[in-house]
Amino acid sequence: MPHVLLIEDDASVRDGMELVLRRHGYDVDAAATGEEALALLDGERGERIELAVLDLMLPGMDGFEVCRRIRTRTTTLPVIMLTARGDDQDIVNGLEAGADDYVVKPVTAPVLEARIRAALRRAEPSAPVPEAADQGGLHIDRAGLTVTKNGAPVALPPTELRLLLELSASPGRVFSREQLLASVWEHTFLGDSRLVDAAVGRLRAKLEDVPAKPRYVQTVRGFGYRFGPL
């Protein structure tokens, strides 16, 4: 039974979401504030939590800060953020804070449950492939699912690791944002390219010596992204 941490200050919305998730077979811990959520993560049940659903508009500590603090505790916990319709800057800020995906409120039960299932699948170890990739000091062990740069380990959350694995599997190939949304996020509809752009930005911050002049994850203007030079 997957264990979900639901962080939502509106009691009626929180109770409704918790009921829906439990009906779909999830174990749920619910919190009304960021402080409560972080205490749950740090407590005895914290190790069991497999995913967080995080509302951005929280009293006191807002969702952006909660997400950043979650990331200081773990890079592997998937975080799906909830945001109000049309809050474009909130979406960008939430993704840059470390969220893996987002849904716009009000959200239907099937959409939320589908996003949770996809995020949990991304968090599972990929099927090992007996090969590795090396590019200018960057070593990607595709079998061991580890990344090192100049011999030092690079900690990547599941979504960023899957993005790097997808790009590095075909060096020089240009991937469109839509292709990456489908293969990494499992979005089968016309998704939001901000998910890809934000993940690329976080990935570059960890891999590149100069993120503004990337060597590994390069932008091909008007088309998408590629790994390494052609």
C-alpha positions as CSV (number, residue, x, y, z in Angstrom):
1,M,0.0,0.0,0.0
2,P,1.8,3.2,-1.1
3,H,2.1,5.8,1.6
4,V,1.3,9.4,0.7
5,L,1.9,12.6,2.6
6,L,-0.9,15.1,1.8
7,I,-0.2,18.7,2.7
8,E,-3.3,20.9,2.3
9,D,-4.6,23.6,4.7
10,D,-8.2,23.6,3.5
11,A,-9.9,21.0,5.7
12,S,-12.7,20.2,3.2
13,V,-10.3,19.8,0.3
14,R,-7.8,17.8,2.5
15,D,-10.6,15.5,3.8
16,G,-11.9,14.9,0.3
17,M,-8.5,14.1,-1.2
18,E,-7.6,11.8,1.7
19,L,-10.9,9.9,1.3
20,V,-10.3,9.5,-2.5
21,L,-6.7,8.3,-2.0
22,R,-7.7,5.8,0.7
23,R,-10.4,4.5,-1.6
24,H,-7.7,3.9,-4.2
25,G,-5.6,1.9,-1.7
26,Y,-3.2,4.5,-0.5
27,D,-2.1,4.9,3.1
28,V,-2.3,8.7,3.9
29,D,-0.8,11.0,6.4
30,A,-2.4,14.4,6.2
31,A,-1.0,17.8,7.4
32,A,-2.5,21.2,7.4
33,T,0.8,23.2,7.6
34,G,4.3,22.8,6.4
35,E,5.6,22.5,9.9
36,E,3.2,19.5,10.5
37,A,4.4,17.9,7.3
38,L,8.1,18.2,8.1
39,A,7.5,16.8,11.6
40,L,5.8,13.8,10.0
41,L,8.7,13.3,7.6
42,D,11.1,13.5,10.5
43,G,9.1,11.2,12.7
44,E,8.8,7.4,13.0
45,R,6.4,7.2,10.0
46,G,8.6,9.4,7.8
47,E,10.6,6.5,6.4
48,R,7.4,4.9,5.1
49,I,6.3,8.0,3.1
50,E,6.8,7.4,-0.6
51,L,5.3,10.6,-2.1
52,A,4.2,14.0,-1.1
53,V,1.2,16.0,-2.5
54,L,1.9,19.6,-1.6
55,D,-0.3,22.6,-1.8
56,L,1.6,25.8,-2.5
57,M,-0.7,28.2,-0.6
58,L,-0.1,27.2,3.0
59,P,-0.3,29.4,6.1
60,G,3.0,30.3,7.7
61,M,5.6,28.4,5.8
62,D,4.5,28.3,2.2
63,G,4.7,25.4,-0.1
64,F,7.8,26.6,-1.9
65,E,9.8,26.6,1.4
66,V,8.3,23.3,2.4
67,C,9.5,21.8,-0.9
68,R,13.0,23.2,-0.5
69,R,13.2,21.8,3.0
70,I,12.0,18.4,1.8
71,R,14.8,18.4,-0.7
72,T,17.3,19.1,2.0
73,R,16.1,15.9,3.7
74,T,15.7,13.7,0.7
75,T,16.3,13.9,-3.1
76,T,14.3,10.7,-3.8
77,L,10.8,11.6,-2.4
78,P,8.5,12.5,-5.4
79,V,6.7,15.8,-4.8
80,I,3.5,16.7,-6.7
81,M,2.5,20.3,-6.1
82,L,-1.1,21.7,-6.1
83,T,-1.5,25.1,-7.5
84,A,-4.3,27.5,-8.4
85,R,-5.3,27.9,-12.0
86,G,-3.4,30.5,-13.9
87,D,-0.6,30.9,-11.4
88,D,2.2,30.6,-14.0
89,Q,4.9,32.0,-11.8
90,D,3.9,29.8,-8.9
91,I,4.3,26.8,-11.2
92,V,7.7,27.8,-12.3
93,N,8.8,28.6,-8.7
94,G,7.5,25.3,-7.4
95,L,9.3,23.3,-10.1
96,E,12.5,25.2,-9.4
97,A,12.1,24.5,-5.7
98,G,12.3,20.8,-6.5
99,A,8.7,19.6,-7.3
100,D,8.5,16.7,-9.8
101,D,5.1,17.4,-11.2
102,Y,2.1,19.6,-10.6
103,V,-1.7,19.6,-10.9
104,V,-4.0,22.5,-11.1
105,K,-6.8,22.9,-8.6
106,P,-9.6,21.9,-8.6
107,V,-8.3,18.5,-9.6
108,T,-10.4,15.5,-10.3
109,A,-9.7,12.2,-8.5
110,P,-8.7,10.3,-11.7
111,V,-6.1,12.9,-12.7
112,L,-4.6,13.1,-9.3
113,E,-4.4,9.4,-8.9
114,A,-2.9,9.0,-12.4
115,R,-0.2,11.6,-11.6
116,I,0.6,9.8,-8.3
117,R,0.9,6.4,-10.0
118,A,3.2,7.9,-12.7
119,A,5.4,9.6,-10.0
120,L,5.7,6.4,-8.0
121,R,6.7,4.5,-11.1
122,R,9.4,7.1,-11.8
123,A,10.7,6.6,-8.3
124,E,11.2,2.9,-8.8
125,P,14.6,1.8,-10.0
126,S,14.9,1.5,-13.8
127,A,15.6,-1.8,-15.3
128,P,19.4,-2.1,-15.2
129,V,21.2,-1.8,-18.5
130,P,24.8,-3.2,-18.6
131,E,26.4,0.0,-20.0
132,A,27.8,3.3,-18.9
133,A,28.3,6.7,-20.5
134,D,31.2,9.0,-20.1
135,Q,31.4,12.7,-21.2
136,G,34.1,15.1,-20.1
137,G,34.4,14.0,-16.5
138,L,30.8,12.9,-16.2
139,H,30.3,9.2,-15.6
140,I,26.8,7.7,-15.8
141,D,26.5,4.1,-14.6
142,R,23.3,2.9,-16.3
143,A,23.4,-0.4,-14.5
144,G,24.1,0.9,-11.0
145,L,21.9,4.0,-11.6
146,T,24.7,6.3,-10.2
147,V,26.2,9.5,-11.5
148,T,29.7,10.9,-10.7
149,K,31.5,14.0,-11.9
150,N,35.2,14.0,-11.6
151,G,34.9,11.0,-9.3
152,A,32.5,12.7,-6.9
153,P,28.9,11.3,-6.6
154,V,26.1,13.5,-7.9
155,A,22.8,12.9,-6.0
156,L,19.8,13.2,-8.4
157,P,16.1,12.6,-7.6
158,P,14.3,10.0,-9.7
159,T,12.9,12.4,-12.3
160,E,16.2,14.2,-13.0
161,L,18.0,10.8,-13.1
162,R,15.5,9.4,-15.6
163,L,15.8,12.6,-17.7
164,L,19.6,12.3,-17.8
165,L,19.3,8.5,-18.6
166,E,16.9,9.3,-21.4
167,L,19.1,12.0,-23.0
168,S,22.4,10.2,-22.5
169,A,21.1,7.0,-24.1
170,S,21.4,8.7,-27.5
171,P,24.2,11.3,-27.4
172,G,23.7,13.9,-30.0
173,R,20.0,13.1,-30.6
174,V,17.7,16.0,-30.2
175,F,14.6,15.3,-28.0
176,S,11.6,17.5,-28.1
177,R,9.9,18.6,-24.9
178,E,6.9,16.5,-25.9
179,Q,9.0,13.4,-26.3
180,L,10.6,13.9,-22.9
181,L,7.2,14.6,-21.2
182,A,6.0,11.2,-22.6
183,S,9.1,9.2,-21.8
184,V,10.1,10.6,-18.5
185,W,6.8,12.0,-17.0
186,E,4.5,9.6,-18.8
187,H,2.3,12.5,-19.9
188,T,0.3,11.1,-22.8
189,F,-1.6,14.4,-23.4
190,L,-0.1,17.7,-24.6
191,G,1.7,18.5,-21.4
192,D,3.4,21.5,-20.0
193,S,7.0,22.1,-21.2
194,R,7.8,23.9,-18.0
195,L,8.2,20.5,-16.3
196,V,11.0,19.7,-18.7
197,D,12.6,23.1,-18.6
198,A,12.6,23.2,-14.8
199,A,14.1,19.7,-14.5
200,V,16.8,20.6,-17.1
201,G,17.6,23.7,-15.1
202,R,18.0,21.7,-11.9
203,L,20.0,19.1,-13.7
204,R,22.4,21.7,-15.1
205,A,22.9,23.3,-11.7
206,K,24.2,19.9,-10.4
207,L,26.2,18.8,-13.5
208,E,27.6,21.8,-15.2
209,D,30.6,23.9,-14.3
210,V,28.8,26.9,-15.8
211,P,25.1,26.2,-16.0
212,A,24.6,29.1,-18.4
213,K,27.0,27.5,-20.8
214,P,26.1,23.8,-20.6
215,R,28.5,21.0,-21.9
216,Y,26.3,18.1,-21.1
217,V,22.6,19.0,-21.4
218,Q,22.4,21.4,-24.4
219,T,19.5,23.4,-25.8
220,V,18.7,23.2,-29.4
221,R,16.7,26.3,-30.0
222,G,13.2,25.7,-31.4
223,F,13.5,21.9,-31.0
224,G,14.5,20.7,-27.5
225,Y,17.5,19.2,-25.8
226,R,20.4,16.9,-26.5
227,F,23.2,15.2,-24.5
228,G,26.7,16.2,-25.4
229,P,28.0,17.5,-28.7
230,L,27.1,16.0,-32.0
